[in-house]
Amino acid sequence: MTSSASSPPKAYLGCVPHVPFTVLQDRALNAPFWAAYRAQAERIAALDPDLVIAFGSDHYSGMHMAMMPSFAVGMAAHAVADDGGFPGKLNVPAELAYACAAHVVDAGIDVATSHAMEVDHGFSAPLNHYFGGIAAKPVIPVFINALAEPRPTFRRCRMLGEAVGDWAARTGLKVAIIGTGGLSHETGEVFPQFREVQDPRTREYLLHGGRTGELSREQWLAELHDGLQVVNGLLLEHTPGVGEIRPEWDAEFIRLFTGGDMTVFDGWSDAEVLAAGGNGAGEVRMWIAAAAAAGRMGVSDITVDYFSHELPMGVCAVVVHG
């Protein structure tokens, strides 16, 4: 975290998982994780940021295959009522969001923009946990497609983050930069790839998000809820093969990430990451973008507050700040 009066505008980096099981499970089961999360929230509160920039993903709740952007900046946003998420309107400062998007485009990163962005737990969970409500602070949501093939390269995600950070550094504002998702985990059975889906009703939903076809978004979310409840029960019973995570891959990612040089991920390929870290591991894109943005605002030290594979969350329980 930056501190001196002559340094760039103050910034804080926070990176955490957003897996729904953090909400579905009793917090007492994951007490050390939540203790680290609370401590981080207190540090952000001490900064009292003027603006939050949240790098998050979507899980076919608001972004669909009829038109799937690699990147998008929200000028306005609303969170759906999905498992692990918190519904409602986000407090998006439209003029600042537009200025951010315009700067990013001028920097050579062709982001999409949305004046009616719909987000899910990939954004709403960390906003709620950090700030006590999804509308508690002005926030610019920056969507990264970490789910649907083809996904943006890790290099482009780093460059996106740098462009956002360059803009934020010029505002003179105190900024909390949030990256969510990951680390290694499996999502394929719950969130399939479009080209692999055979069921017509599911394909239609993935295309249009329930606006057409037999499966409405409410039905999709209800079926997703049922599936997640089953998986949660298996996780709590420590069922072998459920919630498979890759401790060695997670540890290596964190080792590189805390080194502070996000260019080390430029050469990573999507196929290699998914093979080594599972099909949910691509969500580290948001961590890389967030850290790259924070680096442009003077954040140089990245610290691990908590790291464990022993909790039944289905992902590595990790809390990191800078």
ABEGO torsion letter per residue (X at the ends): XBABAABBBBBBBBBBBABAAAAABBAAAAAAAAAAAAAAAAAAAAAGBABBBBBBBBBGAABBAABBBABBBBABBBBBBBBGBBBEBBBBBAAAAAAAAAAAAAAGBBBBBBABBBBBAAAAAAAAAAAGEAAABBBBBBBBBAABOBBBBAAAAAAAAAAAAAAAAAAGBBBBBBBBEOBBBBAAAABBBAAABABAAAAAAAAAGGABEABBAAAAAAAAAAAAAAAAAAAAAGBBGBGBBBAAAAAAAAAAAAAGBAAAAAABBAAAAAAAAEAAAAAAAAAAAAAAAAAAAGBABBBBABBBAABAAGBBBBBBBX
